[in-house]
Structures are given as C-alpha cells and as structure tokens.
C-alpha cells in the first residue's frame, strides 16, 4: 500500500517483513510503518484534520531523531520484531501534542 505522507523517503522491500512499508532517509535512518499504525494516522486525519499536519511533522521528527524505528499499532504485540529498533505507537506521537480522538468503539461500562 502506498503511504503518501512518506513519499519523500526511499522505500524498499524487506523480504523478512514484506507486509510493512519500509523506508530509508538520506541520513541512513531506517523505519517501518505497520498497516495498523497507518490506519491510526488515517483516523486522526478524519477526526482531527485541523491538526493532522502537526501529527505528521512529529512523526518526521521521530524519524530524524531515531536511527531505527518501527511505527506499530501495539508495541506489546507488534506485526514485526527487529533487534535494535524502537517501537512507537500513534499515541506516543499524538499524546505529547495534546491531540486526542475519543475511542467510541469500546464496550459499555454498564453491561446488559
């Protein structure tokens, strides 16, 4: 799948992880974007469009700062695992910016 937010980076296919988009920066930093993380980005784009570019810029800053990053939906159960990489969830990026989306998909607190 094409993720236009990352077009400025060199994409490559990692044979060990062909279902995650892999990228390399001009400085040699490597990062992966798992499908679940990107779906989270699209959720913010839909619900918080006015701050979406700010979220994307914070992702770019993480890529610049860290040499090896996996952007994952859930760091406790990542789609892929690689030694030497740090894991970042969408909320690791959005929470420090005070960009929140209410999760209305959770079950009721009251039961039946």
Secondary structure as GFF3:
##gff-version 3
##sequence-region A 1 112
A	DSSP	three_ten_helix	4	6	.	.	.	ID=ss1
A	DSSP	beta_strand	10	12	.	.	.	ID=ss2
A	DSSP	three_ten_helix	15	17	.	.	.	ID=ss3
A	DSSP	beta_strand	21	24	.	.	.	ID=ss4
A	DSSP	beta_strand	30	33	.	.	.	ID=ss5
A	DSSP	alpha_helix	35	47	.	.	.	ID=ss6
A	DSSP	three_ten_helix	49	51	.	.	.	ID=ss7
A	DSSP	alpha_helix	52	65	.	.	.	ID=ss8
A	DSSP	beta_strand	68	71	.	.	.	ID=ss9
A	DSSP	three_ten_helix	75	77	.	.	.	ID=ss10
A	DSSP	beta_strand	86	88	.	.	.	ID=ss11
A	DSSP	alpha_helix	90	94	.	.	.	ID=ss12
A	DSSP	three_ten_helix	95	97	.	.	.	ID=ss13
###
